[in-house]
Amino acid sequence: ALAKGIESVSDVVFGLLQQHEDLRRVALSMLAKGVLSVASMALGLWLGLGLVVATALMAATWAVWLVAYDLPAARRLGSLRPSFGPRALGALAWLALPLGIGAGLQSLMTNVPRYALEAHAGPAALGWFAAIAYLVSAGNQPVMALWAAAGPRLAKLFVADRAGYGR
C-alpha cells in the first residue's frame, strides 16, 4: 500500500509534467524507477529478507526518487498543494467518474478470465495463462508510450485548432 501510495503521487507529478509536455523527464523517471524496482527487490530477496521487506525496500527507493527527482521537477511548473475542500473534491469526483467507470470495466475485463480459469483449471493453468497474457501487455507498451507523448498535444489541438488536430 505504501509503494502504491508513492506511485500515485508520482503519477500526479507525471500528469503535471505531461500537461507541460516535459515527457523526457517522465520517461527518465519511469525508466529509473523500473531499474530501481528490480534492483531493490532483487537485493532484498538475495539477502533473504523476504518478500515483505523487499517490497518495503522498493517503496523506499521509490520515495527517495520521488523526493529527489520527481517533486523538484514538478515544483518548477506549478503548485503541488492539494485542495481538500468539499467543492473541489466533488468537482473532481464528478469529472473523474467516467474514467473510474472505464477503469473498473477494464479491471473486470482483465481479471474475470483469470478468476474463471483458476476456478475451473487450477493455479498452474492460471500461471501459464498469465505468462502468455503478459506478451499482449508488453506489446501494448509502445502504443501506450506513443499515446502518452502525443495525447497532450492532440488534446490541445482538438480544443483550439481542429484543422491542426486533423493534420
N, C-alpha and C positions, 0 to 999 in steps of 0.2 A: 504494500500500500504506500509505503514511503517512497519507493522508487517511482511508482506511478504518479504520485503527487508531484515529485520533482520533474518528471517528464511532462506533466500537464503545464507547469509553469514555463518550461522550455517551449512547449507548443504555443503558448500565448506570445512569448517573445518571437518565435518564428513567424507568427501571424503579423506582428508589427513589422518585422524585417521584410516579409513578403509584400506587405502593403507598400513599403518604400522601395520595392524591387531590389533589395540587397540580398539576392539569392546566393551569391558566393559565400557569404557568411553563414547562411543556413546550411548550405551543402557541407562546408568545412566542419561546422558544429556537429552535424549528423554523422559524418564520417568519423570524426574524433570520438564521439560517444559510442559508435559501433565498435571501434577498436578498444576503447576503454572498457566497454561491457565484456567483450570476450576476454580481455587480459585480466580484469578483476575477478571474473567468475572462474577462469582457469586457475589463477593464483590461489583463490580461496579453496577450490576443490583439490588442487595439487597439494596444498598444505594440510589437507584433511580436516578443514574447518567445518565442513558440512554445507549443505545447500542453503540453509537459512543465513548463515554467516557470510557465505559467498555472495548471496543476493544483497545483504546489507552492505557489503564492500562495494558492490556495483552501484548501489544507491548513493553511497558516499562519494564515489568518483563522479557520478552524475551531478551531485550537489556542488562539488568543487568546480566542475566545468561550468555549471550554471552561473556561479558567483564570479568566476574568473574570466569567462569569455562571453556568455550569452547576455547577462544583465548589463555589463558595460556597453555593449553594442546597442541595446535597446534604449538605455538612458540617453544616448546621443540623439535619438529620434523622437522621443516623446515621454510623457509622464507614465510611470508604472504604478501609480496609486489606484487601487481598485475602488470602485464605488459600490457600497453595500446598501444604499438607500432602497426602500421598497419600490419606489417608482422605477429606478434604474434596473433593479433586478426583475421586475415584472416585464418591462420592455424587452430586456434581454431574453427572458424565458419565452415570450411571445415570438420574438424574432427567431430564436433557435428551435422552436417547436417542430417545424418541418424537417430540419436537419436531424433532430432527435428521433423522429419517427422513421426517417430514412436509415439512420444508423441502427436503430432497433431491428428493422426489417433485414438489413444487411447481416446483422449478427445472427438472426434466426436462419437466414439463408446459408450462412457459413456453418452453423453449429448443429442444426437439426439433423442433417445427414450423418454427422459424426455420432450423435446420440443414438440414432436408429441403428447404425451399423454396429456400434458397440453392444447394444442391447440384443441384436439378433445374431451377430457373428463373433462377438468377443473382442477383447482388447488387442489381441495380435492382429486381427483384421483391421482394426482401427489404426494401429501403428503403421501398417502398410498403406492404408488409405491416406493418412496424414502426410506420409513421406511423398507420395505421388501428388497430393493436392498442393504441396508447397512448391512444386515445379510451376504450377499456374501462378502462384504468388510471386515467385521470382521473375516470371515473365511479365508480370504487371508492374514491376518496379520501374523500368524505363518509361513506361507510359505515365506513371504517376509523377516521375521526375519532370517529364515534359509538361504535364498539366500544371505542376507547381511553378514552373518557370514562366509559362505563358498565361496562366489564369489571371493574375492581377492586371496585366496589360489588356487582355481581352475584355475583362470586366469594365475597365475604364473606357475603353473604346466603345463598348456596347452602349454605355450611358451617354458618352459625349460625341462620338463620331461613328455613326452606323456604317458609313462608307468605308472608313478605316477598319472597322470590325470585319466587314465583308472581305476586304483585301487580306 
